[in-house]
Amino acid sequence: MVKIRGVSSEIIKDSRGEDTIEISIETNVGNFSSSAPEGKSTGKYEAKPYKKNISEDMKNLNKFSEYFSEEVMEKYEHLKQIEDIVKDYVGANTLIALEYAILKAIAKEQKKEVWQLINPSAKKIPRFLGNCVEGGKHSSSEKRPDFQEFLISPNEKNAKENFEVMLKIKNMLKTLIHKEDKGFEEKKTDEDTWMTSLNEKQVFEIVEKSKVPFGTDIAASSFYSRKKYRYKNPALKRSSEEQLFYISNIVKNFKPFYVEDPFEEEDFENFATLLKKNPETLIVGDDLTVTNLKRLEKAIKLKSINGIIVKPNQCGSLIEVKEVCELAKKNNIKIIFSHRSGETSESILADLAFGFQADFLKCGITGKERESKIKRIIEIERSLK
């Protein structure tokens, strides 16, 4: 059993160079630390990352240090005890980083891997969703695609080969973008992907040349306001009906296997219409569902999605993450564990994705913060042999 003797925290920088939190715990089995990522494109229904700010959360956490010493941690479900103590006093990032550190301690004490605390008989390795070109809020280019992410997902025989294919394709795309985008300077976005001035159709024309399954995160809420989808490249406004028509044509013409957040975060109905028209395509909720049990229940009731993004710091509770995954599985909804745009080198997301037997792990392709998750999946897969 694990007993927490002390908790400390500090501010570290994420992959964007912005502040995030790292938490360290002192226990009877050693010291463990973990950090939380930070999102930029966030849904309005997400839990707040911090109650007021990082400093306030750090102060509040220190006050509870002695309360933790009375708790005995032996399994994943015991995280509920921690949540009951601090959930009202700290934000989602702080609580998630603390829970990650506790899981590491329990795993060490039991001589297990973190994923074994969730599902010791897990076998299915999640497929990678690798982000290779970005637009929207993730790009600082003045002219850019309105869609936020363009993703590739090779399906080779193991994770190592999938990673190698993603690296090869990302490099190939650089050459292809040069031919189409005369102003391309090989600049990178927040997630270490290519930054281009091309629009989404031009990017799809390039990405489909990769000959591997590909998809997109439209992040439609990020350019929706006053009842219109406000495109900038080229500049035009689309009503909800026009957005549905446009996205339906994108799916028909380019055949992405994966489409995330094609409509704004309140529009469960158009999600459902798109899914009904395209049952073979993964129609995925992120801003729509924000790893929130109630919103997932609504999406299931309205048949809005057949895939859900799971980001632990969206809800700030690993107990709720478990409930969301269980409900999704029960309703045949594919699970995609996902990184954030401001990442840290913490790799525990890979253990969670494997432990919950997610279908995909969306974690970028390059950059040490992204690669830490990919390499952890490769390590897990090797350990199963």
C-alpha positions as CSV (number, residue, x, y, z in Angstrom):
1,M,0.0,0.0,0.0
2,V,1.1,3.6,-0.7
3,K,1.0,6.3,1.9
4,I,1.6,9.9,0.8
5,R,3.9,11.7,3.2
6,G,4.2,15.0,1.4
7,V,3.2,16.9,-1.7
8,S,5.1,19.7,-3.5
9,S,4.6,21.5,-6.8
10,E,6.5,23.8,-9.1
11,I,5.9,25.7,-12.4
12,I,7.6,24.3,-15.5
13,K,7.4,25.2,-19.2
14,D,5.3,23.2,-21.7
15,S,6.3,22.7,-25.3
16,R,4.9,26.1,-26.2
17,G,7.2,27.7,-23.6
18,E,4.1,28.5,-21.4
19,D,3.6,27.8,-17.7
20,T,2.2,24.5,-16.5
21,I,2.3,22.6,-13.2
22,E,4.5,19.7,-12.1
23,I,3.6,17.9,-8.9
24,S,5.9,15.7,-6.8
25,I,4.8,13.4,-4.0
26,E,6.9,11.8,-1.3
27,T,5.7,8.3,-0.3
28,N,6.7,5.3,1.6
29,V,7.9,3.7,-1.7
30,G,9.8,6.7,-3.0
31,N,9.3,10.0,-4.7
32,F,7.3,10.5,-7.9
33,S,6.5,13.4,-10.0
34,S,4.2,14.2,-13.0
35,S,3.1,17.2,-15.0
36,A,0.0,18.3,-16.8
37,P,-0.3,19.6,-20.4
38,E,-2.1,22.8,-21.4
39,G,-4.6,23.1,-24.3
40,K,-4.9,26.1,-26.6
41,S,-8.0,25.1,-28.6
42,T,-10.3,24.5,-25.6
43,G,-14.0,23.8,-25.5
44,K,-16.1,26.0,-23.3
45,Y,-17.4,23.0,-21.3
46,E,-13.9,21.9,-20.3
47,A,-13.0,22.0,-16.6
48,K,-10.8,25.0,-15.7
49,P,-7.1,24.1,-15.7
50,Y,-6.7,26.0,-12.4
51,K,-9.1,27.2,-9.7
52,K,-7.9,30.8,-10.2
53,N,-4.3,30.4,-11.3
54,I,-1.3,28.1,-10.9
55,S,0.1,29.9,-7.9
56,E,-3.3,29.7,-6.0
57,D,-3.6,25.9,-6.8
58,M,0.0,25.4,-5.5
59,K,-0.9,27.1,-2.2
60,N,-4.1,25.2,-1.9
61,L,-2.4,21.9,-2.5
62,N,0.2,22.6,0.2
63,K,-2.7,23.1,2.7
64,F,-4.0,19.6,2.0
65,S,-0.6,17.8,2.3
66,E,-1.4,16.5,5.8
67,Y,-4.8,15.2,4.8
68,F,-3.3,12.9,2.2
69,S,-1.2,11.1,4.8
70,E,-4.3,9.5,6.2
71,E,-5.2,7.9,2.8
72,V,-4.1,4.5,1.7
73,M,-3.6,4.0,-2.0
74,E,-3.7,0.5,-3.4
75,K,-5.6,0.7,-6.7
76,Y,-6.8,3.0,-9.5
77,E,-10.2,3.4,-7.9
78,H,-8.7,4.8,-4.7
79,L,-8.0,8.1,-6.6
80,K,-11.6,8.9,-5.7
81,Q,-10.4,9.5,-2.1
82,I,-8.0,12.2,-3.4
83,E,-10.6,13.8,-5.6
84,D,-13.0,14.0,-2.7
85,I,-10.4,15.9,-0.7
86,V,-9.2,18.5,-3.2
87,K,-11.5,18.7,-6.2
88,D,-13.2,21.8,-5.0
89,Y,-10.0,23.6,-4.3
90,V,-7.8,23.0,-7.3
91,G,-8.2,23.0,-11.1
92,A,-8.1,20.1,-13.6
93,N,-4.4,20.3,-14.5
94,T,-3.3,20.2,-10.8
95,L,-5.6,17.3,-9.9
96,I,-4.5,15.3,-13.0
97,A,-0.8,15.8,-12.4
98,L,-1.3,14.7,-8.8
99,E,-3.3,11.6,-9.8
100,Y,-0.6,10.7,-12.4
101,A,2.1,10.8,-9.7
102,I,0.0,8.6,-7.4
103,L,-0.6,6.0,-10.1
104,K,3.2,5.8,-10.6
105,A,3.7,5.3,-6.9
106,I,1.0,2.5,-6.7
107,A,2.5,0.8,-9.8
108,K,6.0,0.9,-8.3
109,E,4.8,-0.5,-4.9
110,Q,3.1,-3.4,-6.7
111,K,6.0,-3.9,-9.2
112,K,3.6,-3.3,-12.1
113,E,3.3,-1.0,-15.0
114,V,0.7,1.9,-14.7
115,W,-1.4,0.3,-17.5
116,Q,-1.7,-2.9,-15.4
117,L,-3.5,-1.0,-12.7
118,I,-6.3,-0.4,-15.2
119,N,-6.4,-3.6,-17.2
120,P,-3.7,-6.3,-16.5
121,S,-4.9,-8.3,-19.5
122,A,-4.8,-5.5,-22.0
123,K,-3.5,-6.6,-25.4
124,K,-4.7,-4.2,-28.2
125,I,-2.1,-1.5,-29.1
126,P,-3.8,1.8,-30.0
127,R,-3.1,3.1,-33.5
128,F,-1.3,6.4,-33.8
129,L,-3.0,9.5,-35.1
130,G,-0.1,11.7,-36.2
131,N,-0.6,15.4,-36.8
132,C,1.5,16.5,-39.8
133,V,0.0,19.9,-41.0
134,E,-1.8,22.5,-38.9
135,G,-4.0,25.5,-39.3
136,G,-6.5,27.3,-37.2
137,K,-5.5,28.3,-33.6
138,H,-2.4,26.1,-33.7
139,S,-0.7,28.1,-36.5
140,S,0.7,31.6,-36.3
141,S,0.8,32.0,-40.1
142,E,-1.2,35.0,-41.2
143,K,-2.8,33.0,-44.0
144,R,-3.5,29.4,-43.0
145,P,-6.0,26.5,-43.4
146,D,-9.2,27.1,-41.3
147,F,-9.2,23.4,-40.3
148,Q,-6.9,22.9,-37.3
149,E,-5.2,19.6,-37.9
150,F,-4.5,17.2,-40.7
151,L,-3.7,13.7,-39.4
152,I,-2.3,10.5,-40.8
153,S,-2.8,7.0,-39.3
154,P,-0.7,4.2,-40.8
155,N,-1.9,0.7,-40.1
156,E,1.3,-1.4,-40.3
157,K,1.9,-4.5,-38.2
158,N,3.3,-2.8,-35.2
159,A,3.7,0.6,-33.4
160,K,7.4,1.0,-34.4
161,E,6.6,0.6,-38.1
162,N,3.7,3.0,-37.8
163,F,6.0,5.6,-36.2
164,E,8.6,5.1,-39.0
165,V,5.9,5.5,-41.7
166,M,4.6,8.7,-40.0
167,L,8.2,10.2,-39.9
168,K,8.7,9.3,-43.6
169,I,5.3,10.8,-44.7
170,K,5.9,14.0,-42.7
171,N,9.1,14.5,-44.5
172,M,7.5,13.7,-47.9
173,L,4.8,16.3,-47.2
174,K,7.4,18.9,-46.7
175,T,8.5,18.4,-50.3
176,L,5.0,18.4,-51.6
177,I,4.0,21.5,-49.7
178,H,7.0,23.3,-51.3
179,K,5.6,22.6,-54.7
180,E,2.2,24.1,-54.0
181,D,3.0,26.8,-51.4
182,K,5.6,29.2,-52.9
183,G,5.9,31.0,-49.6
184,F,6.5,27.8,-47.5
185,E,9.5,28.4,-45.2
186,E,9.4,25.0,-43.4
187,K,8.2,26.7,-40.2
188,K,6.6,24.6,-37.5
189,T,3.4,25.1,-35.5
190,D,2.6,24.5,-31.8
191,E,2.7,20.8,-32.3
192,D,5.9,20.6,-34.4
193,T,3.9,20.2,-37.6
194,W,4.2,22.0,-41.0
195,M,2.8,25.6,-41.2
196,T,1.4,26.5,-44.5
197,S,-0.7,29.2,-46.2
198,L,-2.7,26.7,-48.3
199,N,-6.4,26.1,-47.5
200,E,-7.9,22.8,-46.3
201,K,-8.8,21.5,-49.7
202,Q,-5.2,22.1,-51.0
203,V,-3.8,20.4,-47.9
204,F,-6.1,17.4,-48.4
205,E,-4.9,17.1,-52.0
206,I,-1.4,16.8,-50.7
207,V,-2.1,14.5,-47.7
208,E,-4.1,12.0,-49.8
209,K,-0.9,11.4,-51.8
210,S,0.6,9.7,-48.7
211,K,-1.6,6.6,-49.5
212,V,-2.3,6.0,-45.8
213,P,-5.5,6.6,-43.9
214,F,-5.9,10.3,-43.0
215,G,-8.2,12.5,-41.2
216,T,-8.8,16.0,-39.8
217,D,-9.7,17.9,-36.7
218,I,-11.8,20.8,-38.0
219,A,-12.2,22.4,-34.5
220,A,-15.2,24.2,-36.0
221,S,-16.0,26.0,-32.7
222,S,-12.8,28.0,-33.1
223,F,-14.1,29.9,-36.2
224,Y,-17.8,29.9,-35.3
225,S,-19.5,33.1,-34.1
226,R,-22.8,34.8,-34.4
227,K,-24.4,31.7,-36.0
228,K,-21.9,31.5,-38.8
229,Y,-18.7,29.6,-39.6
230,R,-16.3,32.4,-40.5
231,Y,-13.7,31.1,-42.9
232,K,-10.7,33.2,-43.7
233,N,-8.9,31.2,-46.4
234,P,-10.8,32.0,-48.6
235,A,-12.9,34.6,-46.7
236,L,-16.6,33.5,-46.5
237,K,-19.3,32.8,-44.1
238,R,-21.3,29.5,-43.9
239,S,-24.5,28.9,-42.1
240,S,-25.0,25.6,-40.2
241,E,-26.7,24.1,-43.3
242,E,-24.0,25.2,-45.6
243,Q,-21.3,23.8,-43.2
244,L,-23.1,20.5,-43.2
245,F,-23.1,20.5,-47.1
246,Y,-19.5,21.6,-47.2
247,I,-18.2,18.9,-44.8
248,S,-20.4,16.3,-46.5
249,N,-18.6,17.2,-49.8
250,I,-15.2,17.0,-48.1
251,V,-16.0,13.5,-46.8
252,K,-17.3,12.4,-50.3
253,N,-14.5,13.9,-52.3
254,F,-11.4,13.2,-50.1
255,K,-12.6,10.3,-48.1
256,P,-11.0,11.0,-44.7
257,F,-11.6,8.1,-42.4
258,Y,-11.6,10.4,-39.4
259,V,-13.4,13.8,-38.9
260,E,-13.2,15.5,-35.5
261,D,-15.4,18.5,-34.4
262,P,-16.9,19.3,-37.8
263,F,-19.5,21.6,-36.1
264,E,-19.5,23.9,-33.2
265,E,-19.7,22.5,-29.7
266,E,-23.5,22.9,-29.2
267,D,-24.6,21.3,-32.5
268,F,-25.3,17.7,-31.5
269,E,-27.9,17.5,-34.3
270,N,-25.6,18.2,-37.3
271,F,-23.0,15.8,-35.9
272,A,-25.8,13.2,-35.9
273,T,-26.9,14.1,-39.5
274,L,-23.3,13.8,-40.8
275,L,-22.8,10.5,-39.0
276,K,-26.1,9.1,-40.4
277,K,-25.0,10.1,-43.9
278,N,-21.5,8.6,-43.4
279,P,-21.7,5.7,-41.0
280,E,-18.3,4.3,-42.2
281,T,-16.5,7.5,-41.3
282,L,-15.3,8.2,-37.7
283,I,-17.3,11.3,-36.6
284,V,-15.5,12.3,-33.4
285,G,-16.4,14.6,-30.6
286,D,-13.8,16.7,-28.7
287,D,-15.1,20.2,-27.9
288,L,-18.6,18.6,-28.2
289,T,-18.0,16.1,-25.4
290,V,-14.9,17.4,-23.5
291,T,-14.3,14.0,-21.7
292,N,-17.5,14.7,-19.8
293,L,-19.9,11.9,-18.9
294,K,-23.1,13.9,-19.2
295,R,-22.2,15.3,-22.6
296,L,-21.2,11.8,-23.8
297,E,-24.6,10.6,-22.6
298,K,-26.3,13.3,-24.7
299,A,-24.2,12.5,-27.7
300,I,-25.1,8.8,-27.4
301,K,-28.8,9.6,-27.0
302,L,-28.8,11.8,-30.1
303,K,-26.5,9.4,-32.1
304,S,-24.1,12.3,-32.7
305,I,-20.7,10.5,-32.7
306,N,-19.1,7.1,-33.2
307,G,-15.7,8.3,-31.8
308,I,-14.7,10.4,-28.7
309,I,-11.5,12.2,-27.8
310,V,-10.4,11.6,-24.2
311,K,-8.1,14.2,-22.6
312,P,-7.7,13.6,-18.9
313,N,-7.2,17.3,-18.1
314,Q,-10.4,18.3,-19.9
315,C,-12.4,16.9,-16.9
316,G,-9.6,16.9,-14.3
317,S,-10.6,13.4,-12.9
318,L,-9.2,10.0,-13.7
319,I,-12.3,8.5,-12.1
320,E,-14.4,10.3,-14.8
321,V,-12.0,9.3,-17.5
322,K,-12.7,5.7,-16.5
323,E,-16.5,6.2,-16.5
324,V,-16.3,7.9,-20.0
325,C,-14.2,5.1,-21.4
326,E,-16.6,2.4,-20.0
327,L,-19.7,4.2,-21.4
328,A,-18.1,4.7,-24.8
329,K,-17.1,1.0,-25.0
330,K,-20.6,-0.1,-24.0
331,N,-22.0,2.0,-26.9
332,N,-19.4,0.9,-29.5
333,I,-17.9,4.4,-29.6
334,K,-14.2,4.4,-30.6
335,I,-11.9,5.9,-28.0
336,I,-9.1,8.3,-28.9
337,F,-6.7,9.4,-26.1
338,S,-5.2,12.7,-27.0
339,H,-2.3,15.0,-26.2
340,R,-2.7,18.8,-25.9
341,S,-1.0,21.5,-27.9
342,G,1.1,22.6,-25.0
343,E,2.7,19.3,-24.0
344,T,5.3,18.0,-21.5
345,S,7.5,15.0,-21.7
346,E,5.2,13.1,-19.4
347,S,4.4,9.7,-21.1
348,I,1.7,8.3,-18.8
349,L,-0.9,9.1,-21.5
350,A,0.3,6.1,-23.4
351,D,-0.3,3.8,-20.4
352,L,-3.8,5.2,-20.0
353,A,-4.5,4.7,-23.7
354,F,-3.3,1.1,-23.6
355,G,-4.9,0.3,-20.2
356,F,-8.3,1.5,-21.3
357,Q,-7.8,-0.3,-24.7
358,A,-8.3,2.9,-26.7
359,D,-8.5,2.5,-30.5
360,F,-6.2,5.4,-31.2
361,L,-3.6,7.6,-29.5
362,K,-3.4,11.1,-30.9
363,C,0.0,12.4,-29.9
364,G,1.7,14.2,-32.8
365,I,4.8,12.8,-34.6
366,T,7.9,14.8,-33.7
367,G,9.2,16.8,-30.8
368,K,10.4,15.2,-27.5
369,E,7.1,15.9,-25.7
370,R,5.2,14.0,-28.5
371,E,7.8,11.3,-29.0
372,S,7.8,10.4,-25.3
373,K,4.2,9.0,-25.7
374,I,5.0,7.2,-29.0
375,K,8.1,5.6,-27.6
376,R,6.2,4.5,-24.5
377,I,3.6,2.7,-26.7
378,I,6.5,1.0,-28.6
379,E,8.0,-0.1,-25.2
380,I,4.7,-1.4,-24.0
381,E,4.2,-3.4,-27.2
382,R,7.7,-4.9,-26.9
383,S,7.1,-5.9,-23.3
384,L,4.1,-8.0,-24.4
385,K,6.1,-10.4,-26.5
